[in-house]
Structure formats: structure tokens, C-alpha cells
Amino acid sequence: MKRILAESGFAAFASEPRNLVMIIIACVLLYMGIGKKFEPLLLVPIAFGILMANFPLTGILDDGGLFHYFYFGVEHAIYPSIIFLGIGAMTDFGPLIARPSSLLLGAAAQFGIFTAFLLALALGFLPPEAAAIGVIGGADGPTAILTASKLAPHILPAIAIAAYSYMALIPMIQPPLMRLITTAKEREIKMEQLRTVSKTEKIIFPIAVAVFVILLIPDTAPLIGMLMLGNLFRECGVVDRLSDTAQNALINIVTIFLGLSVGCKAIAETFLTWDTIKIILLGLLAFMLSTAGGLLLGKIMCKLSGGKINPLIGSAGVSAVPMAARVSQIEGQKANPSNFLLMHAMGPNVAGVIGSAVAAGFMIKVFGLI
């Protein structure tokens, strides 16, 4: 009995008490995902991965261990790309096609990425690390994971947890900024109904975007290519089974593997550092600045349009689909109960997905060779 206890994981905590701290962190994240329902589809598997990775003596992280093989999907950008396939299949690009100016709002909401990049450099991070940290500002977990896996795999767990935590906390983080930056009168603005987008337009759009963006920035191919393929599955009308699989079974399976793979890399010796705290704070700042960038351009477009555009839709330029668009809708209805901004906000929201992928591809192109 003494030998069993001496060789147990309980005894191993004495030599590495930081593992116990990580287990507590994992339990807090599980509470956030289950109890508070903050992005549970990803936060629960990530938290459980952290829990499993910090049990001593299991060997699941060693070469040949279970999580060692799971992590191949992150290392080779397989999981984030398949997640984008599912997002494309689930998302209607119609609002963006109906109002192409939404692309500007999606671009403005990438402001935090480049600001956080410069701040990370000032804090002593290497350029590839700073680039990976900045992408947190896009509020796009798969994009942040892919960028970190290419540029700074050693800080990937901190980046992934920050990215998904802030995505989950959008209903808490964005509304105060929306009320601070916009006026009550602006929030009350009702927008005209979007024009009807034809089936032909919806089929041509993903093909055209894939051709243009990937030729312009080839490093965006894994994300943009899969996002547009998923949307083509949705819109072409001849591969309903593939569309259904991408939207449901496939994305759910890959989400499990992605969450566990990310969580399993958050081990005490590499996660409990000052750099992790800096990354989490920089990520929060990047996300807030991205939200502010979208709102400020929304205000400018409101003025230029003669008050026809509600600037609240600018906050949806971050790429957390469709949560950011829902927050725009909720805040708009608080100001004016007859306001229906959801479909208008989906345009910038989809543009934000494309914008964050382009920004990530740019970062990988520039800093991947350093």
C-alpha cells in the first residue's frame, strides 16, 4: 500500500506543486464552460485537456502517448482548417454580398491585431511571437491557433485559451465599449432591409473570394480555402449531404480533438509564467481595440450615410460568428425595441472572419521566415 501511494500521482504533487495549480485552473475553466455556458463547445474540451495534461505520471504527453498523436492536427493546421470548413457551411454570406461596404467594417475591426503586435514587441516578445499574440484581437480561435502553431508553438496554449476566453466573454466585454463609443441616438437607428441576394451571386462569391485572396496572400489558403469550400457546399444545392456533415458531425468531432489538443499543451512548467500573463492581457487589449476600431468606422459610415447605418454593427467586425452579431442585435433592441440589426451585423461579422484570416496569412508570410 505504501508503495502504491509513493508511486501515485498524489505523491508526485509534492515535487511539482504547480501541476495542482493547473488542475485548479482547469476546474475554473470547466465551471465557466458548464456553469456559465461561456463558449462551452470549446472551453469544456480545452479545460479537460488541461486537467488530463497536468495529472502526473500518465505518459499521455510522451512520444507515442494519446495526446502526442492528437496534437498532429494542430501542428499541421488540420483542425483549424476543418473548423473553418464547418463555419463556412453554417454561415450565410448573403448580408455581406448585399452590402459590400461591410468589408470595411471587418477590416477596421482588425485594428487591435496590429496594435497588440506593436505592444508585444515593446514588451520584449520576438516578432513571430508578437504576431501570433496580436491575432488574438481577431476573436477567432482557429485562426489564432493556426498562426501560433506556425509562428510560436511554445506559447500556443496561452494564445488559444486567451482567444477562446475572450470569444466566450463577448457579451460581457463588448456592450460597455458599445455604449461608451456610440450615442443613444446612434444606437436607435433603424436600418433599411437588405436587398435579396440571388443564388448565382451566392455561388460565385466563395469561388471569387478564394481565387482573389489566395492568389494575393497564398498563406491564407488553408483557412480561406476551407471557409469558402464550406460555403460553396451550403449554397450550390447539389451536395446537401456534404454540407450537413460539415455543419454537424465533422465540425463536432474536430472540435473535440482541437480542444483536447490545445488543452494538453497547457502544462505547468510552460504555462505558469509571466509571459502567459502578458499574453492574456495583450489579448484582452487587442480584442477591445478591435471592437473599438469597428465601432469608430461605424460612426464614420453613419455620418457619411446621413444616419442610415447604425454604428453598433461595427462591433460585429470581430470574427466571432454569430455571437458578435447577436450582441449588436441585443444592444440595438435595448436602445430601440423595434430595431432588428442581426442580419445587418452578419455582414461585418462574416467580413471579420475573412479579415482575420487575411491578417493571419499576412503575419505568417512576413514573420514565418524569421
KAWOJO-V30230 format. One record per helix or strand. SS is the DSSP state (alpha for helix, beta for strand). FROM is the first residue (numbers start at 1). TO is the last residue. Records with the same first field share a line. If there is no record, write none. Layout:
# KAWOJO-V30230
SS=FROM-TO / FROM-TO
This chain:
# KAWOJO-V30230
alpha=2-6 / 9-12 / 18-35 / 40-53 / 66-70 / 72-75 / 78-90 / 94-98 / 102-108 / 111-122 / 127-138 / 141-151 / 153-168 / 170-181 / 184-187 / 199-216 / 218-236 / 240-264 / 268-271 / 274-304 / 311-317 / 323-335 / 342-367
